[in-house]
Every structure is written in structure tokens, then in C-alpha cells.
Amino acid sequence: MNEDQFQQKIETYAGDKRRRSSKSHHILTGLFILGIGAVLLMRQSGVDLPFWLFTWPVILIGVGILGGLKTNFRPGGWMIVMAVGGIFLADRLIPGMDIQKFAWPLLIMAIGLWIIVKPKTHHRHFGRWHERNRGGGWSDDTNVFNDSGELRDDSDYLDATSVFGGIKKIILSKNFKGGDITNFMGGTEINLTQADIPGSITIDTTNIFGGTKLIVPPTWDVQSDVVTIFGGVDDKRQIMSDGPHPTKVVRLSGLCIFGGIEIRSF
């Protein structure tokens, strides 16, 4: 088997795996909605159900469980969603707990803790170390500002954190492998139109009262596994007649609470 045949076999396997994963996610989402409908039908039919079953903390817990199922319960944003829902549900079930007045401080502390301990993209640190040391010595030459004040970055791994501010980056790497974006009351804009990716990559995003804007080529396939609460993922690119490139896939994972992700091609 020559190199081209081997590469084609890998791409075929990856495509089949993505299709199976997408189908399972659709099934899980459908079962989740079906379960909600069944519970509401039981309530309308006069079945005696616990009062707390129809409260918003239970909805949060349900969304967290759904997010965990989609990621095979790997550490992720679903954990903080379930924690918030569990705390407020406990406040309703345990007499005299009165956690409402501590809600915002606890939520902000939970977000800070999540930013500290959240899992990072695989090999992110090694990739940055390799890029900065391949020419000898530690340097930040991969980051250069252009005339518009945008940061031009030719490293293969992305790490952007915005708190009460904004970040703009143009990725120049021809072997870009994904990374991490964190926004808390801030925003990040990442331009990938001058970059290239080796195949399927993952960008993990956490948006709390903030947002991420991704500018990607229109031929790339963007797939989202982001858990959203009062937020969303909006792909505003024009639909290409020949469809997305099957070997150029950007997977989005993470969490959006009162925030969102906007995808454009310009």
C-alpha cells in the first residue's frame, strides 16, 4: 500500500467515524426531547409527579447530562451546567438552605474554577514549545501585529483568553491543529482564512457573557458539540454548491452561557 492509498484509507475511516458520531448525537438529542414530551404528557394526564421536576434547575441538569452523553462524559462544560442546576435544585428541596443570595458569587467562582481546571486541547503545550524552540531558544516571534492592530500568529496551536476585553488574531499556520478560546465578559475574533489544517481539528470554546467570532474558509466543514444555555452557534457563511471539503473539518466543543459563537467566511 503506497502513501496515497494509506492516506485515503485514513480519511475514509475518519469520515465514517464522524458520520457515526453525528448520528448518535442526533439520536441522543431526539431521545432527550422525547423524554421531555413524555413527562409533560404524563403531567397533562393527571399523573402525580414531583413539583421540582418542572423547574428550571432540572432543565439545566438535563442539558448537562445531554452534553455529557455527547462527549462520553469527558470533562467539559456540561459539568459546570450540572453543578449550577444541582445547587439551585438543592435550594428548592432542602428547607432553610436559602442559597439564592449567594447565587452570583458562587456562579462567578465556579466559572473562575472552571477556567483554571478545564482540560486543554491535546498536545497544545508541546506544540507551542516545539514551534518556539525549533529555531533555538525561547521566543515570541510567532506573534506579530499588523497595521490594523491584529495579531498575526503562525504557531500551530491557539490559546486565547479574554476577560473584560477583546482579542483579534490572524492565524498563518499551514499546519494548524486547533486550540482553546476562553471569553468571560469579553470577545475573541480568530481569522483562519490564511491558515490550513491537516484534517480534523478541535477548537474548545468557553463563552460566559461573551462571544467568539471565527472567520473560516467557506469550503471547511464546521461541526458543533458546544453546550449552549441562553446562547447559540450561528454559521453565517454562504452555502457552497459543491458542499464542504470532506477532509477539512473544524470541531467546536465547550460551553456558551449568555454568549455565542459566530462563524463567517469574511
C-alpha positions as a Markdown table, in Angstrom:
| # | Residue | x | y | z |
|---|---|---|---|---|
| 1 | Met | 0.0 | 0.0 | 0.0 |
| 2 | Asn | 1.5 | 3.3 | -1.1 |
| 3 | Glu | 1.3 | 6.6 | 0.9 |
| 4 | Asp | -1.6 | 8.0 | -1.1 |
| 5 | Gln | -3.7 | 4.8 | -0.5 |
| 6 | Phe | -2.8 | 4.8 | 3.1 |
| 7 | Gln | -3.9 | 8.5 | 3.5 |
| 8 | Gln | -7.1 | 7.8 | 1.6 |
| 9 | Lys | -7.9 | 4.9 | 3.9 |
| 10 | Ile | -7.3 | 7.1 | 7.0 |
| 11 | Glu | -9.6 | 9.8 | 5.6 |
| 12 | Thr | -12.3 | 7.3 | 4.8 |
| 13 | Tyr | -12.1 | 5.9 | 8.3 |
| 14 | Ala | -12.3 | 9.4 | 9.8 |
| 15 | Gly | -15.3 | 10.3 | 7.7 |
| 16 | Asp | -17.2 | 7.1 | 8.7 |
| 17 | Lys | -16.4 | 7.8 | 12.4 |
| 18 | Arg | -17.7 | 11.4 | 12.1 |
| 19 | Arg | -20.9 | 10.2 | 10.5 |
| 20 | Arg | -21.5 | 7.6 | 13.2 |
| 21 | Ser | -20.8 | 10.2 | 15.9 |
| 22 | Ser | -23.1 | 12.7 | 14.3 |
| 23 | Lys | -25.9 | 10.1 | 14.0 |
| 24 | Ser | -25.5 | 9.1 | 17.7 |
| 25 | His | -25.7 | 12.7 | 18.8 |
| 26 | His | -28.9 | 13.2 | 16.8 |
| 27 | Ile | -30.4 | 10.1 | 18.5 |
| 28 | Leu | -29.4 | 11.3 | 21.9 |
| 29 | Thr | -30.9 | 14.8 | 21.3 |
| 30 | Gly | -34.1 | 13.2 | 19.9 |
| 31 | Leu | -34.4 | 10.9 | 23.0 |
| 32 | Phe | -33.9 | 13.9 | 25.3 |
| 33 | Ile | -36.7 | 15.9 | 23.6 |
| 34 | Leu | -38.9 | 12.7 | 23.5 |
| 35 | Gly | -38.4 | 12.3 | 27.3 |
| 36 | Ile | -39.4 | 15.9 | 28.0 |
| 37 | Gly | -42.6 | 15.4 | 25.9 |
| 38 | Ala | -43.4 | 12.2 | 27.7 |
| 39 | Val | -43.1 | 13.9 | 31.1 |
| 40 | Leu | -45.3 | 16.8 | 30.0 |
| 41 | Leu | -47.9 | 14.3 | 28.6 |
| 42 | Met | -47.9 | 12.4 | 32.0 |
| 43 | Arg | -48.5 | 15.7 | 33.8 |
| 44 | Gln | -51.4 | 16.7 | 31.5 |
| 45 | Ser | -52.8 | 13.2 | 32.0 |
| 46 | Gly | -53.0 | 13.8 | 35.8 |
| 47 | Val | -50.1 | 11.7 | 36.9 |
| 48 | Asp | -48.8 | 12.8 | 40.2 |
| 49 | Leu | -45.2 | 14.0 | 39.6 |
| 50 | Pro | -42.8 | 15.8 | 41.9 |
| 51 | Phe | -43.1 | 19.6 | 41.8 |
| 52 | Trp | -39.4 | 20.1 | 41.3 |
| 53 | Leu | -39.5 | 18.1 | 38.0 |
| 54 | Phe | -40.8 | 21.1 | 36.2 |
| 55 | Thr | -38.3 | 23.7 | 37.5 |
| 56 | Trp | -35.5 | 25.4 | 35.5 |
| 57 | Pro | -32.7 | 23.8 | 37.6 |
| 58 | Val | -33.9 | 20.4 | 36.4 |
| 59 | Ile | -33.7 | 21.7 | 32.8 |
| 60 | Leu | -30.1 | 22.7 | 33.5 |
| 61 | Ile | -29.3 | 19.3 | 34.9 |
| 62 | Gly | -30.9 | 17.7 | 31.8 |
| 63 | Val | -28.9 | 19.9 | 29.4 |
| 64 | Gly | -25.7 | 19.0 | 31.3 |
| 65 | Ile | -26.5 | 15.2 | 31.1 |
| 66 | Leu | -27.1 | 15.6 | 27.4 |
| 67 | Gly | -23.8 | 17.4 | 26.9 |
| 68 | Gly | -22.0 | 14.7 | 28.9 |
| 69 | Leu | -23.6 | 12.0 | 26.8 |
| 70 | Lys | -22.4 | 13.7 | 23.6 |
| 71 | Thr | -18.8 | 13.8 | 24.8 |
| 72 | Asn | -18.8 | 10.4 | 26.5 |
| 73 | Phe | -18.7 | 12.2 | 29.8 |
| 74 | Arg | -15.2 | 13.6 | 29.2 |
| 75 | Pro | -14.5 | 16.6 | 31.4 |
| 76 | Gly | -16.2 | 19.6 | 29.8 |
| 77 | Gly | -18.7 | 22.4 | 30.1 |
| 78 | Trp | -21.6 | 20.0 | 30.9 |
| 79 | Met | -20.1 | 19.6 | 34.4 |
| 80 | Ile | -20.5 | 23.3 | 35.4 |
| 81 | Val | -24.0 | 23.3 | 33.9 |
| 82 | Met | -25.0 | 20.3 | 36.1 |
| 83 | Ala | -23.3 | 21.9 | 39.1 |
| 84 | Val | -25.3 | 25.1 | 38.8 |
| 85 | Gly | -28.5 | 23.2 | 38.3 |
| 86 | Gly | -27.8 | 20.9 | 41.2 |
| 87 | Ile | -27.1 | 23.8 | 43.6 |
| 88 | Phe | -30.3 | 25.6 | 42.8 |
| 89 | Leu | -32.3 | 22.4 | 42.9 |
| 90 | Ala | -30.9 | 21.7 | 46.3 |
| 91 | Asp | -32.1 | 25.2 | 47.4 |
| 92 | Arg | -35.6 | 24.3 | 46.5 |
| 93 | Leu | -35.6 | 20.8 | 48.1 |
| 94 | Ile | -33.7 | 21.5 | 51.3 |
| 95 | Pro | -35.7 | 23.7 | 53.8 |
| 96 | Gly | -33.8 | 26.8 | 55.1 |
| 97 | Met | -30.9 | 26.4 | 52.6 |
| 98 | Asp | -31.5 | 29.9 | 51.1 |
| 99 | Ile | -28.7 | 29.9 | 48.5 |
| 100 | Gln | -30.4 | 32.5 | 46.3 |
| 101 | Lys | -28.5 | 35.4 | 47.7 |
| 102 | Phe | -25.2 | 33.7 | 47.1 |
| 103 | Ala | -26.0 | 32.7 | 43.6 |
| 104 | Trp | -24.0 | 35.3 | 41.6 |
| 105 | Pro | -20.8 | 35.0 | 43.8 |
| 106 | Leu | -20.9 | 31.2 | 43.6 |
| 107 | Leu | -21.5 | 31.3 | 39.8 |
| 108 | Ile | -18.6 | 33.6 | 39.2 |
| 109 | Met | -16.4 | 31.5 | 41.5 |
| 110 | Ala | -17.5 | 28.3 | 39.6 |
| 111 | Ile | -16.6 | 30.0 | 36.3 |
| 112 | Gly | -13.2 | 31.0 | 37.5 |
| 113 | Leu | -12.5 | 27.5 | 38.8 |
| 114 | Trp | -13.6 | 26.0 | 35.5 |
| 115 | Ile | -11.3 | 28.3 | 33.5 |
| 116 | Ile | -8.4 | 27.1 | 35.8 |
| 117 | Val | -9.0 | 23.4 | 35.6 |
| 118 | Lys | -10.7 | 22.9 | 32.3 |
| 119 | Pro | -9.0 | 20.3 | 30.0 |
| 120 | Lys | -6.8 | 21.8 | 27.2 |
| 121 | Thr | -6.5 | 20.6 | 23.6 |
| 122 | His | -4.3 | 17.6 | 23.3 |
| 123 | His | -0.6 | 18.3 | 22.9 |
| 124 | Arg | -1.2 | 22.1 | 23.0 |
| 125 | His | 1.7 | 22.8 | 25.2 |
| 126 | Phe | 4.1 | 20.5 | 23.4 |
| 127 | Gly | 3.1 | 22.1 | 20.1 |
| 128 | Arg | 3.8 | 25.6 | 21.3 |
| 129 | Trp | 7.1 | 24.6 | 22.9 |
| 130 | His | 8.2 | 22.9 | 19.6 |
| 131 | Glu | 7.2 | 25.9 | 17.5 |
| 132 | Arg | 9.1 | 28.4 | 19.7 |
| 133 | Asn | 12.2 | 26.2 | 20.1 |
| 134 | Arg | 12.7 | 24.7 | 16.7 |
| 135 | Gly | 14.9 | 27.7 | 15.7 |
| 136 | Gly | 16.8 | 27.6 | 19.0 |
| 137 | Gly | 15.9 | 29.4 | 22.2 |
| 138 | Trp | 12.6 | 30.6 | 23.6 |
| 139 | Ser | 11.0 | 33.5 | 21.7 |
| 140 | Asp | 7.6 | 35.0 | 20.8 |
| 141 | Asp | 8.5 | 35.7 | 17.2 |
| 142 | Thr | 5.3 | 33.8 | 16.1 |
| 143 | Asn | 3.2 | 36.8 | 17.2 |
| 144 | Val | 3.4 | 40.0 | 15.2 |
| 145 | Phe | 0.9 | 42.8 | 14.9 |
| 146 | Asn | -0.1 | 44.1 | 11.5 |
| 147 | Asp | -1.0 | 47.7 | 10.6 |
| 148 | Ser | -4.6 | 47.2 | 11.8 |
| 149 | Gly | -3.5 | 46.1 | 15.2 |
| 150 | Glu | -4.5 | 42.5 | 14.6 |
| 151 | Leu | -2.1 | 39.8 | 16.0 |
| 152 | Arg | -0.6 | 37.6 | 13.3 |
| 153 | Asp | 0.2 | 34.2 | 14.7 |
| 154 | Asp | 2.0 | 31.4 | 12.8 |
| 155 | Ser | 2.0 | 28.9 | 15.7 |
| 156 | Asp | 0.2 | 25.6 | 15.2 |
| 157 | Tyr | -1.8 | 25.8 | 18.4 |
| 158 | Leu | -4.2 | 28.6 | 19.6 |
| 159 | Asp | -4.6 | 29.8 | 23.2 |
| 160 | Ala | -6.7 | 32.9 | 23.6 |
| 161 | Thr | -8.2 | 34.2 | 26.9 |
| 162 | Ser | -10.3 | 37.4 | 27.0 |
| 163 | Val | -11.6 | 38.8 | 30.3 |
| 164 | Phe | -13.3 | 42.2 | 30.1 |
| 165 | Gly | -11.6 | 42.8 | 26.8 |
| 166 | Gly | -11.1 | 41.7 | 23.2 |
| 167 | Ile | -8.6 | 39.7 | 21.2 |
| 168 | Lys | -8.1 | 39.6 | 17.4 |
| 169 | Lys | -5.8 | 37.1 | 15.8 |
| 170 | Ile | -5.0 | 36.1 | 12.2 |
| 171 | Ile | -3.7 | 32.5 | 12.1 |
| 172 | Leu | -1.0 | 32.0 | 9.5 |
| 173 | Ser | 0.0 | 28.4 | 10.2 |
| 174 | Lys | -0.3 | 25.9 | 7.3 |
| 175 | Asn | -0.5 | 23.1 | 9.8 |
| 176 | Phe | -3.0 | 24.5 | 12.3 |
| 177 | Lys | -4.2 | 21.9 | 14.9 |
| 178 | Gly | -6.8 | 23.7 | 17.0 |
| 179 | Gly | -6.6 | 25.1 | 20.5 |
| 180 | Asp | -8.6 | 26.8 | 23.3 |
| 181 | Ile | -10.6 | 30.0 | 23.5 |
| 182 | Thr | -11.9 | 31.4 | 26.8 |
| 183 | Asn | -14.1 | 34.6 | 27.0 |
| 184 | Phe | -15.6 | 36.0 | 30.2 |
| 185 | Met | -17.4 | 39.3 | 29.5 |
| 186 | Gly | -15.1 | 39.7 | 26.5 |
| 187 | Gly | -14.7 | 38.6 | 22.9 |
| 188 | Thr | -12.3 | 36.9 | 20.6 |
| 189 | Glu | -12.0 | 37.0 | 16.8 |
| 190 | Ile | -10.0 | 34.4 | 15.1 |
| 191 | Asn | -9.3 | 34.6 | 11.3 |
| 192 | Leu | -8.4 | 31.3 | 9.7 |
| 193 | Thr | -8.7 | 32.3 | 6.1 |
| 194 | Gln | -4.9 | 32.4 | 5.7 |
| 195 | Ala | -4.4 | 29.1 | 7.6 |
| 196 | Asp | -4.6 | 25.4 | 6.6 |
| 197 | Ile | -5.5 | 22.4 | 8.6 |
| 198 | Pro | -4.2 | 18.8 | 8.3 |
| 199 | Gly | -7.6 | 17.2 | 8.6 |
| 200 | Ser | -10.0 | 17.2 | 11.5 |
| 201 | Ile | -9.1 | 19.7 | 14.3 |
| 202 | Thr | -10.8 | 20.7 | 17.6 |
| 203 | Ile | -11.3 | 24.2 | 19.0 |
| 204 | Asp | -12.6 | 24.3 | 22.5 |
| 205 | Thr | -14.5 | 27.4 | 23.4 |
| 206 | Thr | -15.8 | 28.7 | 26.7 |
| 207 | Asn | -18.0 | 31.8 | 26.4 |
| 208 | Ile | -19.6 | 33.3 | 29.5 |
| 209 | Phe | -21.3 | 36.6 | 28.8 |
| 210 | Gly | -19.1 | 36.9 | 25.8 |
| 211 | Gly | -18.6 | 35.6 | 22.3 |
| 212 | Thr | -16.3 | 34.1 | 19.7 |
| 213 | Lys | -16.1 | 35.1 | 16.0 |
| 214 | Leu | -14.5 | 32.5 | 13.7 |
| 215 | Ile | -13.6 | 33.5 | 10.2 |
| 216 | Val | -13.0 | 30.3 | 8.2 |
| 217 | Pro | -12.9 | 29.4 | 4.5 |
| 218 | Pro | -16.3 | 28.6 | 3.1 |
| 219 | Thr | -15.2 | 25.1 | 2.0 |
| 220 | Trp | -14.3 | 23.9 | 5.5 |
| 221 | Asp | -16.8 | 21.8 | 7.4 |
| 222 | Val | -17.7 | 23.2 | 10.9 |
| 223 | Gln | -19.3 | 20.8 | 13.4 |
| 224 | Ser | -20.5 | 21.9 | 16.8 |
| 225 | Asp | -20.7 | 20.0 | 20.0 |
| 226 | Val | -21.0 | 23.1 | 22.1 |
| 227 | Val | -23.4 | 23.1 | 25.1 |
| 228 | Thr | -25.4 | 26.3 | 24.9 |
| 229 | Ile | -27.6 | 28.0 | 27.5 |
| 230 | Phe | -29.2 | 31.3 | 26.5 |
| 231 | Gly | -26.8 | 31.4 | 23.6 |
| 232 | Gly | -26.0 | 29.7 | 20.4 |
| 233 | Val | -23.8 | 28.8 | 17.4 |
| 234 | Asp | -24.6 | 30.7 | 14.2 |
| 235 | Asp | -22.9 | 29.8 | 10.9 |
| 236 | Lys | -23.4 | 32.8 | 8.6 |
| 237 | Arg | -21.3 | 31.5 | 5.7 |
| 238 | Gln | -22.8 | 31.2 | 2.3 |
| 239 | Ile | -23.7 | 27.7 | 1.3 |
| 240 | Met | -21.3 | 26.3 | -1.4 |
| 241 | Ser | -22.9 | 24.4 | -4.3 |
| 242 | Asp | -20.3 | 21.6 | -4.1 |
| 243 | Gly | -20.5 | 21.3 | -0.3 |
| 244 | Pro | -17.8 | 21.4 | 2.3 |
| 245 | His | -14.4 | 19.7 | 1.8 |
| 246 | Pro | -14.6 | 16.3 | 3.5 |
| 247 | Thr | -11.1 | 16.4 | 4.8 |
| 248 | Lys | -11.2 | 19.9 | 6.3 |
| 249 | Val | -13.2 | 19.6 | 9.5 |
| 250 | Val | -13.3 | 22.1 | 12.4 |
| 251 | Arg | -15.0 | 20.6 | 15.5 |
| 252 | Leu | -16.2 | 23.1 | 18.1 |
| 253 | Ser | -16.6 | 21.9 | 21.7 |
| 254 | Gly | -17.1 | 23.7 | 25.0 |
| 255 | Leu | -19.7 | 25.8 | 26.7 |
| 256 | Cys | -21.7 | 29.0 | 26.0 |
| 257 | Ile | -23.7 | 30.7 | 28.8 |
| 258 | Phe | -25.3 | 34.0 | 27.8 |
| 259 | Gly | -22.8 | 34.0 | 24.9 |
| 260 | Gly | -22.4 | 32.6 | 21.5 |
| 261 | Ile | -20.2 | 31.7 | 18.5 |
| 262 | Glu | -20.5 | 33.4 | 15.1 |
| 263 | Ile | -18.9 | 31.7 | 12.0 |
| 264 | Arg | -18.2 | 33.7 | 8.9 |
| 265 | Ser | -16.1 | 33.4 | 5.8 |
| 266 | Phe | -15.1 | 37.1 | 5.5 |
